Amino acid sequence: MNSTETIGFISILFIIVVTAISVRGLDKVSSLAAAGGVAAVILALFFIGASLFFLVLNGFKLAEPISFPKSFIESPRPSYQSTSQMISFLIYAVYAYAGIEALGGISDKMKNARKNFPIALGISALLIASAYAVIIFLWSASANWHEVFQKNGVNLGNTTYILMSNLGYSIGNTLGLSASRSESLSFFFARFGSFTMLLSYLGSFFVIVYMPIKSFILGTPKKLWPKSLPALNRFGMPSNAMWWQALIVCILIALTSFGNNSAKAFYEILTLMDNVSSTLPYLFLVSAFIFFKHNQKIVKPYEIFKVKWKYVTIVIAVNLILLMGVGSTMVDAISTKNYLNLFLELVGPVLFGVIGYWLYVLYERRTKKLGK
């Protein structure tokens, strides 16, 4: 198998193992998710420490020269030069926070959720924003964007490993190590980065394989589904639904990774399909907040936004940002005549929108039959 097929095969095994562990209870899921969070922090601290050490060694000279304000408003990537292309990057910025809303599904399992949940959301949002800003700036200490990203084999899937490898090699060179020792240090940095990222992703995946099922299967009327699908096992987990989900995901991975695409095309296709599909539903989620606040029948144990004009303004602002990001992504694909990218960006929301509507109609029909 080539590299893309090998990654696809390992990914299928990974989904199977994660599902097998997750169906055995939320206690295991929460422990592994916590370990993943610790691994992410360790990697960030290791990188920041190594980058600061390199900066001191190198006399505080940056590999990527910074000129104000050009460096802060122009992307070094050729594909993000026009205004519409820059705005389309908002999709990536919003996607950086994807997953925070999934915590709502397990808030009932938290201790003192009324107090701890909003605090956790606020702290995590602040940490994510700060970490992105600091880490992106520190990458410029060892990596010149034009030199590193022009190399063959660099793609959206391995960017972090390439940058970590480059950092290790740069430190070795600056310390005056031989070429072979600098390469060994480069190898260690890349492997350390990949190992801690694996642990981090591993932790998040245990939550991700359960959360959609809880919302989509357990959060909808049981009459909508076959009896076995929402059934809980002895650990209180919807194991049947989770295994069906695993089967569908494995089939999609197999179709994508064994489709004779290059590694670069493989990751770009996945990213394009994922970004808009993951971001567009936030429009409905954010808009629903206004209706949630107005519905007095819903018991609200605690409220953060109490003044109407404040939460309406926030909803409108967030939706405008989302619409700008999604819209400019599509406009950019049309202006560059990249119709394949446009299709990949639209196929997810359209396909699952149709499936969602069909399920809604199906439920209405079944409800009418039961009523009769």
C-alpha positions as CSV (number, residue, x, y, z in Angstrom):
1,M,0.0,0.0,0.0
2,N,1.1,3.6,-0.6
3,S,1.2,6.2,2.2
4,T,-2.4,7.4,1.7
5,E,-3.8,3.8,1.7
6,T,-1.7,2.9,4.8
7,I,-3.1,6.0,6.6
8,G,-6.6,5.0,5.6
9,F,-6.1,1.4,6.8
10,I,-4.7,2.6,10.2
11,S,-7.5,5.1,10.5
12,I,-10.1,2.3,10.1
13,L,-8.4,0.3,12.8
14,F,-8.3,3.4,15.0
15,I,-12.1,4.0,14.6
16,I,-12.8,0.4,15.5
17,V,-10.6,0.5,18.7
18,V,-12.0,3.9,19.8
19,T,-15.6,2.7,19.4
20,A,-14.8,-0.6,21.2
21,I,-13.6,1.3,24.2
22,S,-16.2,4.0,24.2
23,V,-19.2,1.6,24.2
24,R,-17.9,0.4,27.7
25,G,-19.0,3.6,29.5
26,L,-18.5,7.3,29.9
27,D,-16.1,6.9,32.8
28,K,-13.5,5.5,30.4
29,V,-14.3,8.2,27.8
30,S,-13.8,11.1,30.3
31,S,-10.5,9.7,31.6
32,L,-9.0,9.3,28.1
33,A,-10.3,12.7,27.1
34,A,-8.6,14.2,30.1
35,A,-5.3,12.4,29.1
36,G,-5.6,13.9,25.6
37,G,-6.0,17.4,27.0
38,V,-2.9,17.0,29.1
39,A,-0.9,15.7,26.0
40,A,-2.0,18.8,24.1
41,V,-0.8,21.1,26.9
42,I,2.5,19.2,27.1
43,L,3.1,19.6,23.3
44,A,2.3,23.4,23.4
45,L,4.6,24.0,26.4
46,F,7.4,21.9,24.8
47,F,7.1,23.8,21.5
48,I,7.0,27.2,23.2
49,G,10.1,26.3,25.4
50,A,12.0,25.0,22.4
51,S,11.1,28.1,20.2
52,L,12.1,30.5,22.9
53,F,15.4,28.6,23.4
54,F,16.0,28.8,19.7
55,L,15.3,32.5,19.6
56,V,17.9,33.1,22.4
57,L,20.4,31.0,20.6
58,N,19.8,32.8,17.3
59,G,20.1,36.3,18.8
60,F,16.3,36.9,18.6
61,K,16.3,36.8,14.7
62,L,13.2,35.5,13.1
63,A,13.3,33.1,10.1
64,E,10.1,34.8,8.8
65,P,10.8,38.5,8.7
66,I,8.1,40.7,10.2
67,S,7.1,44.0,8.7
68,F,4.3,46.0,10.3
69,P,1.4,46.0,9.2
70,K,2.0,43.9,6.1
71,S,2.9,40.7,8.0
72,F,-0.3,40.9,10.0
73,I,-2.7,41.6,7.1
74,E,-1.2,39.6,4.2
75,S,-1.0,35.8,4.2
76,P,2.3,34.2,3.0
77,R,0.3,31.6,1.2
78,P,-0.5,32.3,-2.5
79,S,-4.0,30.9,-2.1
80,Y,-5.0,33.6,0.4
81,Q,-4.1,36.9,-1.3
82,S,-7.4,38.5,-2.4
83,T,-10.0,40.0,0.0
84,S,-12.5,37.2,-0.6
85,Q,-9.8,34.5,0.0
86,M,-8.7,36.2,3.3
87,I,-12.3,36.4,4.5
88,S,-12.8,32.7,3.5
89,F,-10.2,31.9,6.0
90,L,-12.8,32.7,8.7
91,I,-14.0,29.2,8.2
92,Y,-10.7,27.8,9.5
93,A,-10.8,30.3,12.4
94,V,-14.3,29.3,13.4
95,Y,-13.4,25.6,12.9
96,A,-10.6,26.1,15.5
97,Y,-13.3,26.3,18.2
98,A,-15.3,23.3,16.8
99,G,-16.0,20.8,19.5
100,I,-16.6,23.3,22.4
101,E,-20.4,23.1,21.8
102,A,-20.1,19.3,22.0
103,L,-19.4,19.7,25.7
104,G,-23.0,20.7,26.2
105,G,-23.9,17.1,25.6
106,I,-22.0,15.9,28.7
107,S,-22.6,18.9,30.9
108,D,-25.1,16.8,32.9
109,K,-22.2,14.6,33.9
110,M,-20.1,17.5,35.4
111,K,-19.8,18.3,39.0
112,N,-21.6,21.6,39.8
113,A,-22.3,22.2,36.1
114,R,-24.3,25.4,36.8
115,K,-21.1,27.1,37.9
116,N,-18.3,25.1,36.3
117,F,-19.7,24.7,32.7
118,P,-19.8,28.4,31.7
119,I,-16.4,29.0,33.4
120,A,-14.9,26.1,31.5
121,L,-16.3,27.4,28.2
122,G,-14.9,30.9,28.8
123,I,-11.5,29.7,29.9
124,S,-11.1,27.3,27.0
125,A,-12.2,29.9,24.4
126,L,-9.6,32.3,25.8
127,L,-6.9,29.7,25.9
128,I,-7.5,28.6,22.3
129,A,-7.4,32.2,21.0
130,S,-4.2,32.9,23.0
131,A,-2.5,29.7,22.1
132,Y,-3.2,30.1,18.3
133,A,-1.8,33.7,18.4
134,V,1.4,32.9,20.4
135,I,2.2,29.6,18.6
136,I,1.7,31.0,15.1
137,F,4.0,33.9,16.0
138,L,6.6,31.5,17.5
139,W,6.6,29.3,14.4
140,S,8.2,32.3,12.6
141,A,11.3,32.0,14.8
142,S,12.4,28.8,13.0
143,A,10.3,28.5,9.9
144,N,10.3,30.7,6.8
145,W,6.9,30.1,5.4
146,H,8.0,30.4,1.7
147,E,10.9,28.0,2.2
148,V,9.2,25.3,4.3
149,F,5.8,25.2,2.5
150,Q,7.4,25.1,-1.0
151,K,8.9,21.7,-0.3
152,N,7.5,18.6,-1.9
153,G,5.3,16.4,0.3
154,V,4.0,19.2,2.5
155,N,0.2,19.0,2.9
156,L,-2.6,20.0,5.3
157,G,-2.2,16.7,7.1
158,N,1.5,16.8,8.0
159,T,2.2,20.6,8.4
160,T,2.7,20.3,12.2
161,Y,5.2,17.4,11.8
162,I,7.1,19.3,9.1
163,L,7.4,22.4,11.3
164,M,8.4,20.4,14.4
165,S,11.0,18.6,12.3
166,N,12.3,21.9,11.0
167,L,12.5,23.4,14.5
168,G,14.6,20.5,15.7
169,Y,17.0,20.7,12.8
170,S,17.3,24.5,13.2
171,I,18.2,24.1,16.9
172,G,20.8,21.4,16.0
173,N,22.4,23.7,13.3
174,T,22.5,26.7,15.7
175,L,24.1,24.6,18.4
176,G,26.8,23.5,15.9
177,L,25.9,19.8,15.8
178,S,26.9,17.7,12.9
179,A,24.4,17.1,10.0
180,S,23.6,13.6,11.2
181,R,23.0,14.7,14.8
182,S,20.8,17.6,13.6
183,E,18.8,15.2,11.6
184,S,18.4,12.9,14.7
185,L,17.2,15.9,16.7
186,S,14.8,16.8,13.8
187,F,13.5,13.2,13.9
188,F,13.0,13.3,17.7
189,F,11.0,16.6,17.5
190,A,8.8,15.3,14.7
191,R,8.1,12.0,16.6
192,F,7.5,13.8,19.9
193,G,5.0,16.1,18.2
194,S,3.2,13.2,16.4
195,F,3.0,11.1,19.6
196,T,1.5,13.9,21.8
197,M,-0.8,14.9,19.0
198,L,-1.9,11.3,18.7
199,L,-2.8,11.2,22.4
200,S,-4.6,14.6,22.1
201,Y,-6.7,13.4,19.1
202,L,-7.3,10.1,20.8
203,G,-8.8,11.9,23.8
204,S,-11.1,14.0,21.6
205,F,-12.2,11.1,19.5
206,F,-13.6,9.2,22.5
207,V,-15.9,12.2,23.1
208,I,-16.7,12.7,19.3
209,V,-17.8,9.1,18.7
210,Y,-20.4,9.5,21.5
211,M,-21.7,13.1,21.2
212,P,-23.4,12.9,17.8
213,I,-25.1,9.7,18.7
214,K,-26.4,11.2,22.0
215,S,-27.8,14.3,20.1
216,F,-29.0,12.6,16.9
217,I,-30.2,9.2,18.2
218,L,-30.9,9.6,21.9
219,G,-32.0,13.2,21.6
220,T,-34.8,12.4,19.1
221,P,-38.0,10.4,19.6
222,K,-37.3,6.7,19.8
223,K,-40.2,5.9,17.5
224,L,-38.2,7.5,14.7
225,W,-35.6,4.6,14.8
226,P,-35.6,0.8,14.7
227,K,-35.9,-0.5,18.3
228,S,-32.3,-1.8,18.5
229,L,-30.7,1.6,17.4
230,P,-31.4,3.7,20.5
231,A,-31.1,0.7,22.9
232,L,-28.6,1.1,25.7
233,N,-26.1,-1.6,26.8
234,R,-25.3,-2.5,30.4
235,F,-22.8,0.5,30.5
236,G,-25.6,2.9,29.6
237,M,-24.2,3.5,26.1
238,P,-26.0,3.3,22.7
239,S,-23.6,0.6,21.5
240,N,-25.6,-0.5,18.5
241,A,-25.9,3.1,17.1
242,M,-22.2,3.7,17.8
243,W,-21.1,0.5,15.9
244,W,-23.3,1.5,12.9
245,Q,-21.7,4.9,13.0
246,A,-18.2,3.3,13.0
247,L,-19.2,1.1,10.0
248,I,-20.3,4.2,8.0
249,V,-17.1,6.2,8.9
250,C,-14.9,3.2,8.0
251,I,-16.6,2.9,4.6
252,L,-16.1,6.7,3.9
253,I,-12.4,6.4,4.9
254,A,-11.9,3.4,2.7
255,L,-13.6,5.1,-0.3
256,T,-11.5,8.3,0.2
257,S,-8.1,6.7,1.0
258,F,-8.2,3.9,-1.6
259,G,-9.5,6.2,-4.4
260,N,-6.1,6.7,-6.1
261,N,-5.7,10.3,-4.9
262,S,-2.4,11.7,-3.9
263,A,-1.8,12.5,-0.2
264,K,-2.1,16.2,-0.9
265,A,-5.4,15.8,-2.7
266,F,-6.6,13.4,0.0
267,Y,-6.2,15.9,2.9
268,E,-7.5,18.8,0.9
269,I,-10.7,16.9,0.0
270,L,-11.2,16.0,3.6
271,T,-10.6,19.5,4.8
272,L,-12.9,21.1,2.2
273,M,-15.7,18.7,2.9
274,D,-15.3,19.1,6.7
275,N,-14.9,22.9,7.1
276,V,-18.2,24.1,5.6
277,S,-20.2,21.1,6.7
278,S,-19.0,21.7,10.3
279,T,-19.4,25.5,10.2
280,L,-22.8,25.9,8.4
281,P,-24.9,24.2,11.1
282,Y,-23.6,26.8,13.6
283,L,-25.9,29.3,11.8
284,F,-28.9,27.3,13.0
285,L,-27.4,26.6,16.4
286,V,-26.6,30.3,17.0
287,S,-30.0,31.5,15.6
288,A,-31.9,29.1,17.8
289,F,-30.5,30.9,20.9
290,I,-32.9,33.8,20.4
291,F,-35.9,31.4,20.3
292,F,-34.5,29.5,23.3
293,K,-34.4,32.7,25.3
294,H,-37.9,33.7,24.3
295,N,-39.5,30.4,25.2
296,Q,-40.6,30.7,28.7
297,K,-41.8,27.1,28.9
298,I,-38.1,25.9,29.0
299,V,-36.7,25.9,32.5
300,K,-33.4,27.7,32.6
301,P,-31.5,26.9,35.8
302,Y,-29.0,29.7,35.1
303,E,-28.8,32.5,32.6
304,I,-25.7,34.5,31.4
305,F,-27.3,37.0,28.8
306,K,-30.4,38.5,30.4
307,V,-30.7,41.8,28.4
308,K,-32.5,41.2,25.1
309,W,-30.6,43.7,22.9
310,K,-27.3,42.2,24.0
311,Y,-27.9,38.6,23.1
312,V,-29.7,39.6,19.9
313,T,-26.7,41.7,18.9
314,I,-24.3,38.8,19.7
315,V,-26.3,36.4,17.6
316,I,-26.4,38.8,14.6
317,A,-22.7,39.5,14.8
318,V,-21.7,35.8,15.0
319,N,-24.1,34.9,12.2
320,L,-22.6,37.6,10.0
321,I,-19.1,36.3,10.6
322,L,-20.2,32.8,9.7
323,L,-22.0,33.9,6.6
324,M,-19.0,36.0,5.5
325,G,-16.7,33.0,5.9
326,V,-19.0,30.4,4.2
327,G,-20.0,32.9,1.4
328,S,-16.5,34.1,0.6
329,T,-15.3,30.4,0.4
330,M,-17.9,29.7,-2.3
331,V,-17.3,33.0,-4.1
332,D,-13.5,32.3,-4.1
333,A,-14.1,28.8,-5.6
334,I,-16.3,30.3,-8.4
335,S,-14.0,33.2,-9.2
336,T,-11.0,30.9,-9.5
337,K,-13.2,28.4,-11.5
338,N,-12.4,25.7,-9.0
339,Y,-15.8,24.0,-9.4
340,L,-14.6,20.7,-7.8
341,N,-13.8,22.5,-4.6
342,L,-17.2,24.2,-4.7
343,F,-18.9,20.9,-5.1
344,L,-17.0,19.3,-2.2
345,E,-17.8,22.3,0.0
346,L,-21.5,22.1,-0.8
347,V,-22.1,18.3,-1.0
348,G,-21.9,17.9,2.8
349,P,-24.5,20.5,3.9
350,V,-26.8,19.7,1.0
351,L,-26.7,15.9,1.4
352,F,-27.2,15.9,5.2
353,G,-29.8,18.7,4.9
354,V,-31.8,16.4,2.6
355,I,-31.3,13.4,5.0
356,G,-32.4,15.5,8.0
357,Y,-35.6,16.7,6.2
358,W,-36.4,13.2,5.1
359,L,-36.1,12.0,8.8
360,Y,-38.4,14.8,9.9
361,V,-41.0,13.9,7.4
362,L,-40.7,10.3,8.3
363,Y,-41.3,11.0,12.0
364,E,-44.4,13.2,11.2
365,R,-45.9,10.3,9.2
366,R,-45.2,7.8,11.9
367,T,-46.7,10.1,14.6
368,K,-49.9,10.5,12.5
369,K,-50.2,6.7,12.1
370,L,-49.8,6.2,15.9
371,G,-52.4,9.0,16.5
372,K,-54.9,7.2,14.3
